Amino acid sequence: MSNVGQHLLSGALSGFTSAIFLQPFDLLKTRLQQGDGALTSRKTGIMLRTAQDIAVRDGLVGLWRGTSATLVR
């Protein structure tokens, strides 16, 4: 395999891996940004509660919702 091919394959695998591992955090960030904006110090567990709500409603696989669109891009 040529050096260019190795770099292309390495970049594709790197992008795939980061999309898979970081998707749950991106989903949580988006859900928190869609909230009412009233994040105060008394709501320190809001990120965990949001993750639990998603897991209860959509199952654990729900944390990877939207991953297919990211991988297609």
C-alpha positions, -999 to +999 in steps of 0.1 A: +000+000+000+013+034-009+021+060+017-008+081+006-031+051+009-019+044+044-025+080+054-060+079+038-069+047+056-055+060+089-075+092+087-107+072+079-102+049+108-094+078+131-126+096+121-147+065+124-133+057+159-137+093+172-173+094+159-182+062+176-166+070+210-176+107+212-212+105+199-227+100+233-210+132+246-221+151+215-257+140+220-256+150+257-242+184+248-269+190+222-297+180+246-283+203+273-281+232+249-317+226+239-328+230+276-341+261+292-306+276+298-312+276+336-281+255+345-273+265+381-250+250+407-279+232+423-283+212+391-249+196+392-262+161+382-281+174+351-257+157+327-261+123+344-299+127+346-300+136+309-280+105+301-303+083+323-334+098+307-321+089+272-311+054+283-345+048+299-365+062+269-344+049+240-322+022+256-285+024+259-282+024+221-301+058+222-268+075+232-255+067+197-285+082+180-274+101+149-242+082+145-251+068+111-255+103+096-221+113+110-204+082+095-220+088+061-205+123+062 
